[in-house]
Amino acid sequence: MAVSEAINEPGGGNYAKAADAIRNSSRPPAVKQFQIGRLIVRGFMRGSTRRPPESMEQGLRMMEDSAVAPGHEEGVAAQQLRMLFERGGVTPPNSFPRDPEVAACWLELEEERSADAARCIALRRQRLPDIATARHGDAPADNEIRHPAES
């Protein structure tokens, strides 16, 4: 309840307060890690000025790392990461680059056609090693990331 209240505070939500509530909760470590990472990324995408101190890249890495950690939420990480890379966020300056190949990798996990979350993480980190750089205009004009060999 404290998380929801913090996110819905007037003025763009207080993602730092929401993350602190999760950090202080009794949730399992992998669940905390994923939820805090998600709040960090959402805070950036929504342009909130009240975000946790971590960077967007750190938040994304928390989400990814929790997908391979013992005790992670089955299916939730794969679905959320798939949607993030499938849809992206197209509103500058808070954009998030789309990457259909990374989204497809997470979809395979979500649909249980693969169990290799580490492959999806490695793929994203190879194609998009720093999410902040891609957000700030280094991504192709159509906002889709291409493998260097395609350039």
C-alpha positions, -999 to 999 in steps of 0.1 A, spaced: 0 0 0 29 24 8 44 17 -27 11 25 -44 6 57 -24 41 69 -32 38 62 -69 5 81 -70 17 112 -51 10 144 -70 39 158 -90 49 126 -109 51 101 -81 78 95 -55 97 65 -69 124 69 -43 99 66 -14 83 36 -31 117 19 -36 125 25 1 93 9 11 102 -22 -9 138 -22 4 124 -23 40 98 -50 33 100 -86 41 97 -97 4 122 -123 -9 155 -107 -21 150 -115 -58 114 -101 -57 127 -69 -40 155 -66 -66 131 -69 -95 105 -45 -80 131 -19 -71 147 -21 -105 113 -17 -122 106 14 -101 139 29 -111 132 23 -148 96 36 -145 108 67 -126 131 76 -155 105 68 -182 79 89 -164 103 118 -159 99 118 -121 123 140 -102 119 118 -71 137 87 -81 160 63 -63 197 72 -67 205 44 -91 208 50 -128 184 36 -154 211 11 -164 214 -1 -128 177 -4 -125 175 -25 -157 203 -47 -145 185 -53 -112 155 -64 -132 175 -87 -154 196 -101 -126 166 -110 -106 153 -130 -135 181 -156 -129 182 -153 -91 168 -180 -69 133 -171 -57 124 -148 -86 87 -144 -96 80 -170 -122 70 -154 -155 68 -118 -141 103 -108 -150 102 -123 -185 68 -106 -192 79 -72 -178 112 -72 -197 96 -84 -229 70 -56 -227 97 -30 -219 117 -39 -250 87 -46 -272 70 -13 -265 98 9 -253 90 44 -243 88 69 -272 83 102 -254 116 122 -252 134 129 -230 122 99 -211 123 74 -239 134 38 -236 147 21 -268 127 -7 -284 146 -38 -293 125 -65 -310 152 -91 -308 156 -87 -271 118 -87 -267 116 -119 -287 141 -136 -264 121 -127 -233 89 -139 -251 105 -173 -256 110 -175 -218 75 -162 -211 60 -189 -233 83 -215 -218 100 -223 -252 133 -215 -235 146 -214 -199 177 -194 -206 172 -160 -191 210 -155 -191 209 -156 -229 184 -127 -230 205 -107 -206 237 -113 -226 219 -104 -258 207 -71 -244 240 -62 -229 257 -69 -262 232 -50 -283 226 -22 -258 254 -20 -233 242 12 -217 205 20 -218 211 56 -209 232 62 -240 205 47 -262 179 68 -246 197 100 -254 196 97 -291 224 72 -300 197 48 -311 186 46 -348 159 71 -358 132 45 -358 140 38 -321 149 2 -328 183 -11 -319 202 -29 -347 230 -53 -343 263 -36 -353 267 -60 -383 234 -46 -397 247 -10 -397 
